Amino acid sequence: MNGPFKELYWKAACTEVETLEGMDAWEVIDRTNAISVLKFIWAFKIKHFPDGLLKEFKACFYAHGNQQLEG
């Protein structure tokens, strides 16, 4: 997020968050000691046209589901 395209990546990340919120992918709650918080990672990608020109900037938000505890 510190490179020459940081503003375009930021816009892609905001779009990803808006999309996930629109799908009710999560619920914001108050954190307590009984709650474990999952780690997450952002993945960014530049899509290109066949001639090599920049097409769009993509961002994906991934939670580490393997750390999720049952219940």
LODRENBA-548334 format. One record per residue: x, y, z of N, C-alpha, C, O in turn; residue in three letters. Coordinates in steps of 0.05 Angstrom, whole numbers, plus 5000, padded with zeros to 4 digits. Layout:
BEGIN
<nx: X | ny: Y | nz: Z | cax: X | cay: Y | caz: Z | cx: X | cy: Y | cz: Z | ox: X | oy: Y | oz: Z | resn: ALA>
...
# end
This chain:
BEGIN
<nx: 5016 | ny: 4976 | nz: 5000 | cax: 5000 | cay: 5000 | caz: 5000 | cx: 5017 | cy: 5025 | cz: 5000 | ox: 5007 | oy: 5047 | oz: 5003 | resn: MET>
<nx: 5043 | ny: 5022 | nz: 4997 | cax: 5061 | cay: 5046 | caz: 4997 | cx: 5072 | cy: 5052 | cz: 4969 | ox: 5088 | oy: 5070 | oz: 4966 | resn: ASN>
<nx: 5064 | ny: 5037 | nz: 4949 | cax: 5075 | cay: 5040 | caz: 4922 | cx: 5061 | cy: 5063 | cz: 4907 | ox: 5045 | oy: 5078 | oz: 4918 | resn: GLY>
<nx: 5067 | ny: 5065 | nz: 4881 | cax: 5056 | cay: 5086 | caz: 4865 | cx: 5026 | cy: 5084 | cz: 4860 | ox: 5013 | oy: 5104 | oz: 4852 | resn: PRO>
<nx: 5014 | ny: 5061 | nz: 4865 | cax: 4985 | cay: 5057 | caz: 4861 | cx: 4970 | cy: 5055 | cz: 4887 | ox: 4947 | oy: 5044 | oz: 4887 | resn: PHE>
<nx: 4980 | ny: 5066 | nz: 4908 | cax: 4968 | cay: 5062 | caz: 4934 | cx: 4939 | cy: 5073 | cz: 4935 | ox: 4922 | oy: 5061 | oz: 4949 | resn: LYS>
<nx: 4933 | ny: 5095 | nz: 4922 | cax: 4906 | cay: 5106 | caz: 4922 | cx: 4887 | cy: 5087 | cz: 4908 | ox: 4864 | oy: 5085 | oz: 4916 | resn: GLU>
<nx: 4896 | ny: 5075 | nz: 4886 | cax: 4879 | cay: 5056 | caz: 4871 | cx: 4874 | cy: 5030 | cz: 4887 | ox: 4852 | oy: 5019 | oz: 4886 | resn: LEU>
<nx: 4895 | ny: 5021 | nz: 4901 | cax: 4891 | cay: 4998 | caz: 4918 | cx: 4873 | cy: 5004 | cz: 4942 | ox: 4856 | oy: 4988 | oz: 4949 | resn: TYR>
<nx: 4875 | ny: 5028 | nz: 4953 | cax: 4857 | cay: 5036 | caz: 4975 | cx: 4828 | cy: 5037 | cz: 4966 | ox: 4811 | oy: 5027 | oz: 4980 | resn: TRP>
<nx: 4823 | ny: 5047 | nz: 4942 | cax: 4796 | cay: 5047 | caz: 4931 | cx: 4786 | cy: 5019 | cz: 4927 | ox: 4763 | oy: 5013 | oz: 4933 | resn: LYS>
<nx: 4803 | ny: 5000 | nz: 4917 | cax: 4795 | cay: 4973 | caz: 4914 | cx: 4789 | cy: 4960 | cz: 4941 | ox: 4770 | oy: 4944 | oz: 4942 | resn: ALA>
<nx: 4805 | ny: 4966 | nz: 4961 | cax: 4799 | cay: 4955 | caz: 4988 | cx: 4773 | cy: 4965 | cz: 4999 | ox: 4758 | oy: 4950 | oz: 5011 | resn: ALA>
<nx: 4767 | ny: 4991 | nz: 4995 | cax: 4742 | cay: 5002 | caz: 5004 | cx: 4718 | cy: 4989 | cz: 4990 | ox: 4698 | oy: 4983 | oz: 5002 | resn: CYS>
<nx: 4721 | ny: 4983 | nz: 4964 | cax: 4700 | cay: 4970 | caz: 4949 | cx: 4696 | cy: 4942 | cz: 4960 | ox: 4673 | oy: 4933 | oz: 4962 | resn: THR>
<nx: 4718 | ny: 4928 | nz: 4967 | cax: 4716 | cay: 4900 | caz: 4978 | cx: 4701 | cy: 4901 | cz: 5004 | ox: 4684 | oy: 4884 | oz: 5009 | resn: GLU>
<nx: 4707 | ny: 4920 | nz: 5022 | cax: 4694 | cay: 4922 | caz: 5048 | cx: 4664 | cy: 4928 | cz: 5044 | ox: 4647 | oy: 4916 | oz: 5057 | resn: VAL>
<nx: 4658 | ny: 4946 | nz: 5026 | cax: 4630 | cay: 4953 | caz: 5021 | cx: 4614 | cy: 4929 | cz: 5010 | ox: 4591 | oy: 4924 | oz: 5018 | resn: GLU>
<nx: 4627 | ny: 4913 | nz: 4993 | cax: 4614 | cay: 4889 | caz: 4982 | cx: 4609 | cy: 4869 | cz: 5004 | ox: 4587 | oy: 4858 | oz: 5005 | resn: THR>
<nx: 4628 | ny: 4864 | nz: 5021 | cax: 4625 | cay: 4845 | caz: 5043 | cx: 4604 | cy: 4854 | cz: 5063 | ox: 4589 | oy: 4838 | oz: 5073 | resn: LEU>
<nx: 4604 | ny: 4880 | nz: 5069 | cax: 4583 | cay: 4891 | caz: 5087 | cx: 4556 | cy: 4888 | cz: 5075 | ox: 4536 | oy: 4883 | oz: 5089 | resn: GLU>
<nx: 4553 | ny: 4892 | nz: 5049 | cax: 4528 | cay: 4889 | caz: 5035 | cx: 4517 | cy: 4860 | cz: 5035 | ox: 4493 | oy: 4855 | oz: 5034 | resn: GLY>
<nx: 4536 | ny: 4841 | nz: 5038 | cax: 4529 | cay: 4813 | caz: 5039 | cx: 4525 | cy: 4803 | cz: 5068 | ox: 4519 | oy: 4780 | oz: 5073 | resn: MET>
<nx: 4527 | ny: 4822 | nz: 5087 | cax: 4526 | cay: 4815 | caz: 5116 | cx: 4546 | cy: 4793 | cz: 5123 | ox: 4539 | oy: 4774 | oz: 5137 | resn: ASP>
<nx: 4570 | ny: 4796 | nz: 5114 | cax: 4591 | cay: 4776 | caz: 5118 | cx: 4601 | cy: 4776 | cz: 5147 | ox: 4612 | oy: 4756 | oz: 5156 | resn: ALA>
<nx: 4597 | ny: 4797 | nz: 5162 | cax: 4605 | cay: 4798 | caz: 5190 | cx: 4587 | cy: 4816 | cz: 5205 | ox: 4570 | oy: 4831 | oz: 5195 | resn: TRP>
<nx: 4591 | ny: 4815 | nz: 5231 | cax: 4575 | cay: 4832 | caz: 5250 | cx: 4595 | cy: 4844 | cz: 5269 | ox: 4611 | oy: 4830 | oz: 5281 | resn: GLU>
<nx: 4594 | ny: 4870 | nz: 5273 | cax: 4612 | cay: 4883 | caz: 5291 | cx: 4600 | cy: 4881 | cz: 5320 | ox: 4577 | oy: 4888 | oz: 5324 | resn: VAL>
<nx: 4616 | ny: 4870 | nz: 5338 | cax: 4608 | cay: 4867 | caz: 5366 | cx: 4630 | cy: 4877 | cz: 5384 | ox: 4653 | oy: 4881 | oz: 5376 | resn: ILE>
<nx: 4623 | ny: 4881 | nz: 5409 | cax: 4643 | cay: 4889 | caz: 5429 | cx: 4660 | cy: 4865 | cz: 5436 | ox: 4650 | oy: 4843 | oz: 5438 | resn: ASP>
<nx: 4686 | ny: 4870 | nz: 5438 | cax: 4705 | cay: 4848 | caz: 5444 | cx: 4706 | cy: 4843 | cz: 5474 | ox: 4708 | oy: 4862 | oz: 5490 | resn: ARG>
<nx: 4706 | ny: 4818 | nz: 5481 | cax: 4710 | cay: 4809 | caz: 5509 | cx: 4732 | cy: 4789 | cz: 5509 | ox: 4742 | oy: 4780 | oz: 5489 | resn: THR>
<nx: 4740 | ny: 4781 | nz: 5533 | cax: 4762 | cay: 4761 | caz: 5536 | cx: 4753 | cy: 4734 | cz: 5526 | ox: 4770 | oy: 4717 | oz: 5519 | resn: ASN>
<nx: 4727 | ny: 4729 | nz: 5525 | cax: 4717 | cay: 4703 | caz: 5517 | cx: 4716 | cy: 4700 | cz: 5486 | ox: 4711 | oy: 4678 | oz: 5476 | resn: ALA>
<nx: 4721 | ny: 4722 | nz: 5472 | cax: 4719 | cay: 4722 | caz: 5443 | cx: 4747 | cy: 4720 | cz: 5431 | ox: 4765 | oy: 4735 | oz: 5438 | resn: ILE>
<nx: 4751 | ny: 4701 | nz: 5412 | cax: 4776 | cay: 4700 | caz: 5397 | cx: 4773 | cy: 4715 | cz: 5371 | ox: 4752 | oy: 4711 | oz: 5357 | resn: SER>
<nx: 4792 | ny: 4731 | nz: 5364 | cax: 4791 | cay: 4746 | caz: 5339 | cx: 4808 | cy: 4732 | cz: 5318 | ox: 4831 | oy: 4725 | oz: 5323 | resn: VAL>
<nx: 4797 | ny: 4728 | nz: 5295 | cax: 4811 | cay: 4715 | caz: 5273 | cx: 4831 | cy: 4734 | cz: 5260 | ox: 4825 | oy: 4758 | oz: 5257 | resn: LEU>
<nx: 4854 | ny: 4724 | nz: 5253 | cax: 4873 | cay: 4740 | caz: 5237 | cx: 4863 | cy: 4741 | cz: 5209 | ox: 4847 | oy: 4724 | oz: 5200 | resn: LYS>
<nx: 4872 | ny: 4761 | nz: 5194 | cax: 4864 | cay: 4764 | caz: 5166 | cx: 4887 | cy: 4774 | cz: 5150 | ox: 4908 | oy: 4782 | oz: 5160 | resn: PHE>
<nx: 4883 | ny: 4773 | nz: 5124 | cax: 4904 | cay: 4783 | caz: 5105 | cx: 4890 | cy: 4796 | cz: 5081 | ox: 4868 | oy: 4787 | oz: 5073 | resn: ILE>
<nx: 4902 | ny: 4816 | nz: 5070 | cax: 4893 | cay: 4829 | caz: 5046 | cx: 4910 | cy: 4818 | cz: 5023 | ox: 4934 | oy: 4815 | oz: 5025 | resn: TRP>
<nx: 4897 | ny: 4812 | nz: 5000 | cax: 4911 | cay: 4805 | caz: 4976 | cx: 4904 | cy: 4825 | cz: 4954 | ox: 4880 | oy: 4829 | oz: 4949 | resn: ALA>
<nx: 4924 | ny: 4836 | nz: 4941 | cax: 4919 | cay: 4856 | caz: 4920 | cx: 4930 | cy: 4846 | cz: 4894 | ox: 4950 | oy: 4832 | oz: 4893 | resn: PHE>
<nx: 4916 | ny: 4853 | nz: 4872 | cax: 4923 | cay: 4844 | caz: 4846 | cx: 4916 | cy: 4866 | cz: 4825 | ox: 4896 | oy: 4880 | oz: 4828 | resn: LYS>
<nx: 4933 | ny: 4868 | nz: 4805 | cax: 4927 | cay: 4885 | caz: 4782 | cx: 4919 | cy: 4868 | cz: 4759 | ox: 4934 | oy: 4850 | oz: 4751 | resn: ILE>
<nx: 4896 | ny: 4874 | nz: 4747 | cax: 4887 | cay: 4859 | caz: 4723 | cx: 4895 | cy: 4876 | cz: 4699 | ox: 4894 | oy: 4901 | oz: 4700 | resn: LYS>
<nx: 4903 | ny: 4862 | nz: 4678 | cax: 4913 | cay: 4876 | caz: 4654 | cx: 4896 | cy: 4868 | cz: 4630 | ox: 4884 | oy: 4846 | oz: 4629 | resn: HIS>
<nx: 4895 | ny: 4886 | nz: 4610 | cax: 4884 | cay: 4880 | caz: 4584 | cx: 4904 | cy: 4862 | cz: 4569 | ox: 4927 | oy: 4862 | oz: 4577 | resn: PHE>
<nx: 4896 | ny: 4848 | nz: 4548 | cax: 4915 | cay: 4831 | caz: 4534 | cx: 4939 | cy: 4846 | cz: 4523 | ox: 4960 | oy: 4834 | oz: 4520 | resn: PRO>
<nx: 4936 | ny: 4872 | nz: 4517 | cax: 4958 | cay: 4887 | caz: 4507 | cx: 4977 | cy: 4898 | cz: 4529 | ox: 4996 | oy: 4911 | oz: 4523 | resn: ASP>
<nx: 4971 | ny: 4891 | nz: 4554 | cax: 4988 | cay: 4899 | caz: 4576 | cx: 4980 | cy: 4924 | cz: 4591 | ox: 4991 | oy: 4930 | oz: 4613 | resn: GLY>
<nx: 4960 | ny: 4939 | nz: 4581 | cax: 4951 | cay: 4962 | caz: 4596 | cx: 4936 | cy: 4954 | cz: 4621 | ox: 4924 | oy: 4933 | oz: 4622 | resn: LEU>
<nx: 4937 | ny: 4972 | nz: 4641 | cax: 4924 | cay: 4966 | caz: 4666 | cx: 4894 | cy: 4967 | cz: 4663 | ox: 4883 | oy: 4986 | oz: 4651 | resn: LEU>
<nx: 4880 | ny: 4947 | nz: 4673 | cax: 4851 | cay: 4945 | caz: 4670 | cx: 4837 | cy: 4953 | cz: 4696 | ox: 4821 | oy: 4971 | oz: 4696 | resn: LYS>
<nx: 4844 | ny: 4940 | nz: 4719 | cax: 4832 | cay: 4946 | caz: 4744 | cx: 4850 | cy: 4936 | cz: 4767 | ox: 4867 | oy: 4919 | oz: 4763 | resn: GLU>
<nx: 4844 | ny: 4947 | nz: 4790 | cax: 4858 | cay: 4939 | caz: 4815 | cx: 4838 | cy: 4924 | cz: 4832 | ox: 4816 | oy: 4933 | oz: 4837 | resn: PHE>
<nx: 4847 | ny: 4900 | nz: 4841 | cax: 4829 | cay: 4883 | caz: 4857 | cx: 4841 | cy: 4880 | cz: 4885 | ox: 4865 | oy: 4880 | oz: 4889 | resn: LYS>
<nx: 4822 | ny: 4877 | nz: 4904 | cax: 4830 | cay: 4872 | caz: 4932 | cx: 4812 | cy: 4850 | cz: 4943 | ox: 4788 | oy: 4851 | oz: 4938 | resn: ALA>
<nx: 4824 | ny: 4832 | nz: 4957 | cax: 4809 | cay: 4810 | caz: 4970 | cx: 4816 | cy: 4809 | cz: 4999 | ox: 4840 | oy: 4811 | oz: 5007 | resn: CYS>
<nx: 4796 | ny: 4806 | nz: 5016 | cax: 4799 | cay: 4804 | caz: 5045 | cx: 4795 | cy: 4775 | cz: 5053 | ox: 4774 | oy: 4764 | oz: 5049 | resn: PHE>
<nx: 4816 | ny: 4763 | nz: 5065 | cax: 4815 | cay: 4735 | caz: 5073 | cx: 4818 | cy: 4732 | cz: 5103 | ox: 4837 | oy: 4743 | oz: 5114 | resn: TYR>
<nx: 4800 | ny: 4718 | nz: 5116 | cax: 4802 | cay: 4712 | caz: 5144 | cx: 4815 | cy: 4684 | cz: 5146 | ox: 4810 | oy: 4667 | oz: 5129 | resn: ALA>
<nx: 4831 | ny: 4680 | nz: 5167 | cax: 4843 | cay: 4654 | caz: 5172 | cx: 4823 | cy: 4636 | cz: 5186 | ox: 4823 | oy: 4634 | oz: 5210 | resn: HIS>
<nx: 4806 | ny: 4624 | nz: 5170 | cax: 4785 | cay: 4607 | caz: 5181 | cx: 4794 | cy: 4583 | cz: 5196 | ox: 4780 | oy: 4572 | oz: 5213 | resn: GLY>
<nx: 4819 | ny: 4574 | nz: 5191 | cax: 4830 | cay: 4551 | caz: 5205 | cx: 4835 | cy: 4557 | cz: 5235 | ox: 4840 | oy: 4539 | oz: 5250 | resn: ASN>
<nx: 4834 | ny: 4582 | nz: 5242 | cax: 4837 | cay: 4590 | caz: 5270 | cx: 4810 | cy: 4592 | cz: 5285 | ox: 4810 | oy: 4598 | oz: 5309 | resn: GLN>
<nx: 4789 | ny: 4589 | nz: 5270 | cax: 4762 | cay: 4592 | caz: 5282 | cx: 4757 | cy: 4569 | cz: 5302 | ox: 4763 | oy: 4546 | oz: 5296 | resn: GLN>
<nx: 4745 | ny: 4576 | nz: 5325 | cax: 4739 | cay: 4557 | caz: 5345 | cx: 4709 | cy: 4550 | cz: 5344 | ox: 4693 | oy: 4568 | oz: 5340 | resn: LEU>
<nx: 4703 | ny: 4525 | nz: 5348 | cax: 4675 | cay: 4516 | caz: 5346 | cx: 4659 | cy: 4529 | cz: 5369 | ox: 4669 | oy: 4529 | oz: 5392 | resn: GLU>
<nx: 4635 | ny: 4539 | nz: 5363 | cax: 4617 | cay: 4551 | caz: 5383 | cx: 4623 | cy: 4580 | cz: 5387 | ox: 4610 | oy: 4593 | oz: 5403 | resn: GLY>
# end
